[in-house]
Amino acid sequence: MHTILLLGSGGREHAFAVRLSKSKHCSALYIAPGNAGTAACGQNVSLNPLDFDAVFDFVQSKQVTLVVVGPEEPLVKGIQDYLSSRGVLVVGPSQAGAMLEGSKAWAKEFMMRHGIPTATYREFTAANLDEGLNYIASHPLPIVLKADGLAAGKGVVICDERVTAQSELRDMLGGKFGHASDKVVVESFLKGIEFSVFAITDGKNYKILPEAKDYKRIGEQDTGLNTGGMGAVSPVPFVGEEMWRKVEERVIAPTVAGLQKERIDYRGFLFFGLIAVDGEPYVIEYNCRMGDPETEVVLLRLKNDLVKLCEACAMGRLGRTVIKTDSRSAATVMLVSGGYPGEYQKGKEINGLDKVKDSIVLHAGTREESGRVLSNGGRVLAVTSFGKDLSAALKKSYKNIRKIDFEGMYYRRDIGKDVIGNL
């Protein structure tokens, strides 16, 4: 039995909370800081996941036996190292392992060292800005610029014109994304179809979880600004057996072997943002945790006991684990605040949640006040449904979305259409 502390407050964490709380191996679940949805799965606690001392004090006071870290920032800042050195069992990589997400340049260098397919690239700082401008001047278009550090999903820009790309490089190195863009990775644009693959590893063994496809742009038909994610579907129809074989042999296995070879402590979830180009997989990015909103479909399709899976991961005992997946399809659609991903207002009352049937509403940016559920972020709710196929799952989600309402509510009406045709 485990007393569990789950760190985070988004839709990903609500999905984790749902699955962890249903395990017979969970005696108590605390979520820090959580949201209005996670409160139904355990006890929300007012803790900042970046205040490591406060987290450890709480772990001691409640005799927590397992800490599950949801978001990337605490991992990149070293929470696993901090807690593990004090004898706490943690699901999440060390600070060195989290560099796969914490530094785009480091991740690229790692891929080069271990022969993992990715786009060609160069990295630049303010010190060699002119060299970067010249590189862009002769580079084929489109061209991709990425802030090296964490930029809340907003640090990637795709440019169709060299002048625009050069201006963007100046802005990024000039502080557009704060210290996250002190270094910028400039890479070739890969044309293909994207998908997300997830694994859990104890540093030696790995197990592959269900795959997903997410939708990042705010506008329908993938137009407009990038967001944290507007929806996701699982499974992905275009990922067949041959692609899976290539992904495991060329991407997953060499990544885990590379971490082990470099003696990097990695016990946690590993996200591979992939793109299929002419039938070949390339890595666009790594994340050192589960993606969001993909978690909202991936974890729901995972039939394993999540507490036992996390325990095996943290204790280095994943070898004998067999992943069991629900054969049904799952689809999630995000409901976001008006104005997102730009400026938006919080505190809008959410109505209709009690009318939802046959779908699971996962809270992303919400809070409870005097018995009312209020919006408390850009991405507010994720409506997830199962179906015999993706079309059936999406129809359920969209049917239930029409029962929910809050001022300024917006959602994309075309999630999944690119892989299943018009609903």
C-alpha positions as CSV (number, residue, x, y, z in Angstrom):
1,M,0.0,0.0,0.0
2,H,1.2,3.5,-0.8
3,T,0.5,6.9,0.5
4,I,1.1,9.0,-2.7
5,L,1.9,12.6,-3.4
6,L,1.1,13.7,-7.0
7,L,2.7,17.0,-8.1
8,G,0.9,19.2,-10.6
9,S,-2.4,20.9,-11.3
10,G,-3.4,20.2,-14.9
11,G,-5.5,17.8,-17.0
12,R,-2.5,15.4,-17.0
13,E,-2.5,15.3,-13.2
14,H,-6.3,14.8,-13.1
15,A,-5.9,11.8,-15.4
16,F,-3.1,10.5,-13.1
17,A,-5.3,11.1,-10.0
18,V,-8.2,9.2,-11.5
19,R,-6.1,6.2,-12.2
20,L,-4.0,6.3,-9.0
21,S,-7.0,6.7,-6.7
22,K,-8.7,3.6,-8.2
23,S,-5.8,1.3,-7.4
24,K,-6.2,-1.1,-4.4
25,H,-2.6,-0.3,-3.7
26,C,-3.3,3.4,-2.9
27,S,-4.1,4.0,0.7
28,A,-4.1,7.9,0.4
29,L,-3.6,10.3,-2.4
30,Y,-2.5,13.9,-2.1
31,I,-2.3,16.3,-5.0
32,A,-0.2,19.5,-4.9
33,P,-1.7,21.9,-5.7
34,G,-4.3,20.1,-7.8
35,N,-7.6,21.5,-9.2
36,A,-11.4,21.2,-8.7
37,G,-11.3,17.8,-10.5
38,T,-8.5,16.2,-8.6
39,A,-10.2,17.1,-5.3
40,A,-12.7,14.3,-6.0
41,C,-9.8,11.8,-6.3
42,G,-7.9,12.7,-3.1
43,Q,-6.9,15.7,-1.0
44,N,-5.6,18.8,-2.7
45,V,-2.8,20.5,-0.7
46,S,-1.5,24.0,-1.1
47,L,2.1,23.2,-2.0
48,N,4.3,24.7,-4.6
49,P,6.1,21.8,-6.5
50,L,9.1,24.0,-6.9
51,D,9.5,24.5,-3.2
52,F,11.5,21.3,-2.6
53,D,11.9,21.8,1.1
54,A,8.2,22.2,1.6
55,V,7.5,19.2,-0.5
56,F,9.9,17.1,1.6
57,D,8.4,18.4,4.9
58,F,5.0,17.3,3.6
59,V,6.3,13.9,2.6
60,Q,7.7,13.4,6.1
61,S,4.6,14.7,7.9
62,K,2.2,12.4,5.9
63,Q,4.6,9.4,5.6
64,V,4.3,9.6,1.8
65,T,5.9,6.4,0.3
66,L,5.7,7.4,-3.4
67,V,6.0,10.8,-5.2
68,V,4.7,11.0,-8.8
69,V,5.9,14.2,-10.6
70,G,3.5,15.4,-13.4
71,P,5.0,18.6,-14.9
72,E,8.5,19.1,-16.3
73,E,9.7,22.2,-14.4
74,P,10.3,20.5,-11.0
75,L,12.2,17.7,-12.8
76,V,14.4,20.0,-14.8
77,K,15.2,21.9,-11.6
78,G,16.2,18.6,-9.8
79,I,13.3,17.5,-7.5
80,Q,14.1,13.8,-8.2
81,D,17.7,14.2,-7.1
82,Y,16.6,16.2,-4.0
83,L,14.0,13.7,-2.8
84,S,15.8,10.5,-3.8
85,S,18.9,11.6,-1.8
86,R,16.6,11.8,1.2
87,G,15.3,8.3,0.7
88,V,12.0,9.1,-1.1
89,L,10.7,6.9,-3.9
90,V,10.1,9.1,-6.9
91,V,8.6,8.6,-10.4
92,G,10.5,11.0,-12.6
93,P,14.0,11.3,-14.0
94,S,17.0,12.9,-12.4
95,Q,18.0,16.5,-13.3
96,A,20.5,15.1,-15.8
97,G,17.8,12.9,-17.4
98,A,15.4,15.8,-17.5
99,M,17.8,17.6,-19.8
100,L,16.2,15.7,-22.6
101,E,13.5,18.3,-22.3
102,G,15.3,21.0,-20.4
103,S,17.7,21.8,-23.2
104,K,16.9,21.3,-26.9
105,A,20.6,21.6,-27.7
106,W,21.6,19.0,-25.2
107,A,18.8,16.7,-26.5
108,K,20.1,17.2,-30.1
109,E,23.6,16.4,-29.0
110,F,22.4,13.3,-27.2
111,M,20.6,12.1,-30.4
112,M,23.7,12.7,-32.5
113,R,25.9,10.7,-30.0
114,H,23.5,7.7,-30.1
115,G,22.5,7.7,-33.8
116,I,18.9,8.6,-33.2
117,P,17.2,10.1,-36.3
118,T,16.3,13.8,-36.1
119,A,16.5,16.9,-38.2
120,T,19.8,18.5,-39.0
121,Y,20.5,21.6,-36.9
122,R,22.9,24.3,-35.6
123,E,22.8,26.1,-32.3
124,F,23.5,29.8,-31.7
125,T,23.8,32.3,-28.9
126,A,24.1,36.1,-28.9
127,A,27.8,35.7,-29.1
128,N,27.6,34.2,-32.6
129,L,24.4,35.9,-33.8
130,D,26.0,37.0,-37.2
131,E,26.9,33.4,-37.9
132,G,23.3,32.4,-37.2
133,L,22.0,35.1,-39.5
134,N,24.3,33.9,-42.3
135,Y,23.3,30.3,-41.7
136,I,19.6,31.2,-42.1
137,A,20.4,33.2,-45.2
138,S,21.5,30.1,-47.1
139,H,19.2,27.5,-45.4
140,P,16.3,25.9,-47.3
141,L,12.8,27.0,-46.3
142,P,10.8,26.5,-44.1
143,I,13.1,26.7,-41.2
144,V,12.5,26.0,-37.5
145,L,13.8,28.0,-34.5
146,K,13.5,26.6,-31.0
147,A,14.3,28.2,-27.7
148,D,16.8,25.9,-26.0
149,G,15.1,25.9,-22.5
150,L,11.6,25.6,-21.2
151,A,9.2,28.1,-22.7
152,A,5.8,26.7,-21.7
153,G,5.2,25.1,-25.2
154,K,5.6,28.5,-26.9
155,G,9.3,28.5,-27.8
156,V,9.1,27.0,-31.3
157,V,8.7,29.1,-34.4
158,I,8.4,27.9,-38.0
159,C,9.3,30.5,-40.6
160,D,8.6,30.5,-44.3
161,E,10.7,33.5,-45.1
162,R,14.4,34.1,-44.3
163,V,13.9,37.7,-43.3
164,T,11.3,36.6,-40.8
165,A,13.5,33.8,-39.5
166,Q,16.4,36.2,-39.0
167,S,14.2,38.7,-37.2
168,E,12.9,35.9,-35.0
169,L,16.5,34.8,-34.2
170,R,17.4,38.3,-33.1
171,D,14.3,38.6,-30.9
172,M,14.8,35.2,-29.3
173,L,18.4,35.8,-28.5
174,G,17.4,39.2,-27.3
175,G,15.2,37.7,-24.6
176,K,11.8,37.0,-26.2
177,F,11.4,33.9,-24.1
178,G,13.6,35.1,-21.2
179,H,16.6,32.9,-20.4
180,A,14.9,30.0,-22.2
181,S,16.1,31.5,-25.5
182,D,19.7,32.5,-24.4
183,K,20.5,29.7,-26.8
184,V,18.5,28.9,-30.0
185,V,18.5,25.7,-32.0
186,V,17.9,26.3,-35.7
187,E,16.9,23.1,-37.6
188,S,15.6,21.8,-40.9
189,F,11.8,21.6,-41.3
190,L,10.6,18.0,-41.6
191,K,7.5,17.5,-43.7
192,G,5.3,14.6,-42.6
193,I,2.7,13.6,-40.0
194,E,3.3,13.9,-36.3
195,F,2.5,11.5,-33.5
196,S,3.4,10.9,-29.9
197,V,4.8,7.8,-28.4
198,F,5.2,7.2,-24.6
199,A,7.4,4.8,-22.7
200,I,8.1,4.2,-19.0
201,T,11.6,3.2,-18.0
202,D,13.4,2.2,-14.8
203,G,16.7,3.1,-16.4
204,K,17.4,-0.4,-17.8
205,N,14.1,-1.8,-18.9
206,Y,11.3,0.1,-20.8
207,K,7.7,-0.6,-21.6
208,I,5.9,1.1,-24.4
209,L,2.5,2.7,-23.6
210,P,-0.4,3.5,-26.1
211,E,0.5,6.1,-28.7
212,A,-1.5,9.3,-29.4
213,K,-1.8,12.2,-31.8
214,D,-2.3,15.7,-30.4
215,Y,-3.4,19.0,-31.9
216,K,-1.3,22.0,-31.0
217,R,-2.7,24.9,-33.0
218,I,-5.5,27.0,-31.6
219,G,-7.4,27.2,-34.9
220,E,-9.1,24.5,-36.9
221,Q,-7.2,22.8,-39.8
222,D,-4.1,23.5,-37.7
223,T,-4.0,27.2,-38.1
224,G,-3.1,30.0,-35.7
225,L,-0.8,30.1,-32.6
226,N,0.7,27.1,-30.9
227,T,-1.0,26.1,-27.6
228,G,-0.3,23.5,-24.9
229,G,-2.7,21.2,-26.9
230,M,-6.3,21.4,-28.1
231,G,-7.1,17.7,-28.1
232,A,-5.8,14.2,-28.7
233,V,-6.7,10.8,-30.1
234,S,-5.5,7.2,-29.4
235,P,-4.7,4.9,-31.1
236,V,-3.2,6.5,-34.3
237,P,-4.5,4.7,-37.4
238,F,-1.5,5.5,-39.6
239,V,1.0,4.0,-37.2
240,G,1.2,0.3,-38.3
241,E,3.4,-2.6,-37.3
242,E,6.3,-1.6,-39.5
243,M,6.4,1.9,-38.1
244,W,6.2,0.6,-34.6
245,R,9.2,-1.7,-35.3
246,K,11.2,1.3,-36.6
247,V,10.2,3.5,-33.7
248,E,11.3,0.9,-31.1
249,E,14.5,-0.1,-32.9
250,R,15.7,3.3,-34.0
251,V,14.3,5.6,-31.3
252,I,13.1,4.1,-28.0
253,A,15.8,1.3,-27.5
254,P,18.8,3.6,-28.4
255,T,17.4,6.4,-26.2
256,V,17.2,4.2,-23.1
257,A,20.5,2.5,-23.9
258,G,22.1,5.9,-24.4
259,L,20.9,7.0,-21.0
260,Q,22.2,3.9,-19.4
261,K,25.5,4.2,-21.2
262,E,26.0,7.7,-20.0
263,R,25.0,6.6,-16.4
264,I,22.0,9.0,-16.3
265,D,19.4,8.0,-13.7
266,Y,16.1,7.9,-15.5
267,R,13.2,6.3,-13.7
268,G,10.0,7.7,-15.1
269,F,7.9,8.5,-18.2
270,L,9.5,9.4,-21.5
271,F,7.7,11.2,-24.3
272,F,8.9,11.0,-27.9
273,G,7.4,13.7,-30.2
274,L,7.8,12.0,-33.6
275,I,7.2,12.7,-37.2
276,A,6.8,10.1,-40.0
277,V,8.6,11.3,-43.1
278,D,8.3,9.0,-46.1
279,G,7.7,6.0,-43.8
280,E,10.6,6.8,-41.5
281,P,10.4,8.1,-37.9
282,Y,12.3,11.2,-36.8
283,V,12.4,12.7,-33.3
284,I,11.1,16.3,-33.1
285,E,11.5,16.5,-29.4
286,Y,11.7,14.6,-26.1
287,N,9.7,15.4,-23.0
288,C,10.8,14.1,-19.6
289,R,7.2,13.4,-18.5
290,M,3.8,12.5,-20.0
291,G,2.4,14.9,-22.5
292,D,-0.8,16.9,-22.1
293,P,-3.5,16.4,-23.5
294,E,-2.2,13.0,-24.7
295,T,-2.2,11.7,-21.1
296,E,-5.9,12.2,-21.0
297,V,-6.3,9.4,-23.6
298,V,-3.2,7.3,-23.1
299,L,-3.7,6.7,-19.3
300,L,-7.4,5.9,-19.8
301,R,-6.5,3.2,-22.4
302,L,-3.8,1.7,-20.0
303,K,-5.4,-1.2,-18.2
304,N,-2.4,-1.8,-15.8
305,D,-2.7,-0.9,-12.1
306,L,-1.0,2.5,-12.3
307,V,0.3,2.4,-8.7
308,K,2.0,-0.9,-9.3
309,L,3.5,0.3,-12.6
310,C,4.9,3.4,-10.9
311,E,6.3,1.4,-8.1
312,A,8.0,-1.0,-10.5
313,C,9.5,2.0,-12.4
314,A,10.8,3.8,-9.3
315,M,12.3,0.6,-7.8
316,G,13.9,-0.7,-11.0
317,R,11.6,-3.7,-11.4
318,L,9.9,-3.0,-14.8
319,G,11.4,-6.1,-16.5
320,R,8.6,-8.5,-15.9
321,T,5.8,-6.0,-16.4
322,V,3.4,-6.6,-19.3
323,I,1.5,-3.5,-20.6
324,K,-2.2,-4.1,-21.1
325,T,-4.1,-1.8,-23.3
326,D,-7.9,-1.2,-23.8
327,S,-8.8,-2.1,-27.4
328,R,-11.3,0.8,-27.6
329,S,-10.4,4.1,-29.0
330,A,-10.2,7.3,-26.9
331,A,-10.5,10.9,-27.8
332,T,-10.2,14.1,-25.8
333,V,-11.2,17.7,-26.7
334,M,-9.9,20.7,-24.7
335,L,-12.3,23.5,-23.7
336,V,-10.2,26.7,-23.4
337,S,-10.7,30.3,-22.2
338,G,-11.6,33.0,-24.7
339,G,-8.3,34.7,-25.9
340,Y,-6.1,31.7,-25.1
341,P,-3.2,31.3,-25.9
342,G,-3.0,35.1,-25.6
343,E,-4.5,37.0,-22.7
344,Y,-7.6,35.5,-21.1
345,Q,-9.8,36.0,-18.0
346,K,-10.1,33.6,-15.1
347,G,-13.0,33.0,-12.7
348,K,-15.7,32.2,-15.2
349,E,-18.4,29.9,-13.7
350,I,-18.6,26.5,-15.4
351,N,-22.1,25.1,-15.9
352,G,-23.4,21.7,-17.1
353,L,-20.8,19.4,-15.7
354,D,-23.5,17.4,-13.9
355,K,-25.2,16.8,-17.3
356,V,-22.3,14.9,-18.9
357,K,-22.9,11.2,-19.5
358,D,-20.6,8.5,-21.0
359,S,-17.7,10.9,-21.1
360,I,-15.0,11.7,-18.5
361,V,-14.4,15.4,-17.8
362,L,-10.8,16.0,-16.7
363,H,-10.1,19.4,-15.2
364,A,-7.1,21.3,-16.4
365,G,-7.4,24.9,-15.2
366,T,-10.2,25.0,-12.6
367,R,-10.8,25.9,-9.0
368,E,-13.7,25.5,-6.6
369,E,-15.2,28.4,-4.7
370,S,-18.3,28.2,-2.5
371,G,-19.5,25.0,-4.3
372,R,-19.0,26.5,-7.8
373,V,-16.4,25.4,-10.3
374,L,-14.6,28.3,-11.9
375,S,-12.1,28.6,-14.8
376,N,-8.6,29.1,-13.6
377,G,-6.4,28.8,-16.6
378,G,-6.1,28.9,-20.4
379,R,-6.9,25.3,-20.9
380,V,-9.9,24.6,-18.7
381,L,-11.4,21.2,-19.2
382,A,-10.7,18.0,-21.3
383,V,-13.7,16.0,-22.3
384,T,-12.6,12.4,-22.9
385,S,-14.6,9.5,-24.3
386,F,-14.2,5.9,-25.3
387,G,-15.7,4.4,-28.5
388,K,-15.4,1.3,-30.7
389,D,-13.5,3.6,-33.0
390,L,-12.2,7.2,-33.1
391,S,-15.3,8.4,-34.8
392,A,-17.6,7.0,-32.1
393,A,-15.3,8.4,-29.3
394,L,-15.2,11.9,-30.8
395,K,-19.0,12.0,-31.3
396,K,-19.5,11.2,-27.6
397,S,-17.1,14.0,-26.6
398,Y,-18.6,16.6,-28.8
399,K,-22.2,15.6,-27.7
400,N,-21.2,16.2,-24.1
401,I,-19.3,19.4,-24.8
402,R,-22.5,20.9,-26.0
403,K,-23.9,20.5,-22.4
404,I,-21.0,22.5,-20.8
405,D,-20.8,26.2,-20.8
406,F,-18.7,29.1,-19.5
407,E,-18.2,32.6,-20.7
408,G,-15.8,32.8,-23.6
409,M,-15.5,29.0,-23.9
410,Y,-13.8,27.9,-27.1
411,Y,-12.9,24.5,-28.6
412,R,-11.8,23.0,-31.9
413,R,-14.4,21.1,-33.8
414,D,-12.1,19.2,-36.0
415,I,-10.1,17.1,-33.6
416,G,-9.3,13.7,-35.3
417,K,-10.8,14.6,-38.6
418,D,-7.5,14.4,-40.4
419,V,-7.1,10.7,-39.4
420,I,-10.8,9.5,-39.7
421,G,-12.4,11.9,-42.3
422,N,-15.3,14.2,-41.5
423,L,-17.5,13.2,-38.6
